[in-house]
């Protein structure tokens, strides 16, 4: 473990006095939570509507599968929708939806309730019941939220798959969940053009007998004609949902009833389907949304993530809806049709709270401060960041040029596994340091330890662990509980710590500074990708014998994917220099995984550096691409392999287009 200077530590932004005076949460919350965490979480759970009260706040007897609020029963969809209507807030806007081509819709909580009930009835009509899985392959539409809530309402387990993922990536998730229904659209808008997606959905479910129906929502219509159709299996949304009753009696479910499965990359080729349950998750999501985003009744809140990412599950669906928030959701790419699109949307709806990602901030920075300056952003009062550590320059740029110097920035560290934020400031209380998520939230215990589990001294690098169970924690990996135990809980089993997989330091004030991942997980534009998953995709191409994938630093995307490949066979006679290989491999990975997984660079190498036991030493190649040298090479099987890669890399850099 080495000493690393933490950037930006000298900069401190105390909460603006005006903001602090109106803040939802006061400084005493940290001490109250520390004194009695269970009482603290029980108080937060009581913010929700329970059909039956719990008898035990926390039961750790089955750890690492904790039980929270055992005995309690609730309906998550009722908490997110009906409760607000019953309380007389049915006319409040739930969603301002902005479509990519410029179409828009505004939906109140009362309207949302009707839509959710209709779909709940329609899904039940298609045979979906408690415990069945439903996969959604949808863009950012109000119906995507309606479908997520309809599943919660009937006790079906939902899994959202990013619309940019390939048919193959979708197929893995449909098969792994054993889904009974897949919900998709005829097509999607991608950067200004309509593309059909139904054929990909068909390919994903082909031969999977457990898929009884594919429910298809019309989105692109005439722009994507000739929707392939399997009679009996395929059902148009407008045929079964629009005609269904808007009355639906919501049953209550156990607090530990599975709510959703979110797939995330781990350290093997198979993505992990993390299972989140109901009572504890919603308690964590709802309270942290209210506290970290300091939610006010008249706020217009916008989390810009795609609904399929975990960020959106917690802070664009379950969290804000359970709090009765008014939200903006936006279907399109941030740069379509012009780079000021997000700022235009902020101005149009008077957005008060904008939750974004460092990679997007860095993209905006390239356009200069003139870009945000063209819009009226005076409605903003709070900004948020998630997905990767935000570099202090980007933090300062966002603070100054988007937040007008007046908006606190909540940098929220969390993961698919944690369910909701763990290390994040309370914006009216916690002084901010650009680049740090600050300190663990009240009720959450995270720290930085060495290999033996001892807390490291300030400034010394270690790994981030969560030392006490928390309500939003994932309960298992779908279909592979051993993997859940092995990946997160075994490394510090004696202490009962959860291993997050990130390196980190704490400074003298106890502020947490996240470093890189300690495993073979890449973070490209805030998206988690596994080196091994990408390597599997590469070696499935006939021209690739072996592959190693590493992340190199990138000014915009945080990391960029570099693939080192050993080729097989001879190059084409008419393409002896393999000029087409890069394009072919990029396209191949795009098809196997999705466009976000395409390697930026493909470097042909004679051999790969490996340990004596045959493991690829990605770390040495990552160091090389980052311009670092002097890594530990003692476990290398053959040093000439590394030298060969270094030469190929130097040649590649010299000739790269
Ligand atoms: O490496 C950390 C990084 O993203 C990982 C979690 O990825 P995922 O499960 O896809 O969830 C992303 C959105 C919650 C973490 O292990 N990460 C996420 N947020 C931050 C971060 N790193 C530093 N600072 C953050 N605010």
Boltz pocket constraint, residues with backbone or C-beta under 6 A from the ligand:
constraints:
  - pocket:
      binder: B
      contacts: [[A, 264], [A, 310], [A, 311], [A, 385], [A, 386], [A, 387], [A, 388], [A, 389], [A, 390], [A, 411], [A, 412], [A, 413], [A, 414], [A, 415], [A, 416], [A, 417], [A, 423], [A, 437], [A, 500], [A, 501], [A, 502], [A, 514], [A, 515], [A, 516], [A, 517], [A, 523], [A, 526], [A, 527], [A, 528]]
      max_distance: 6.0
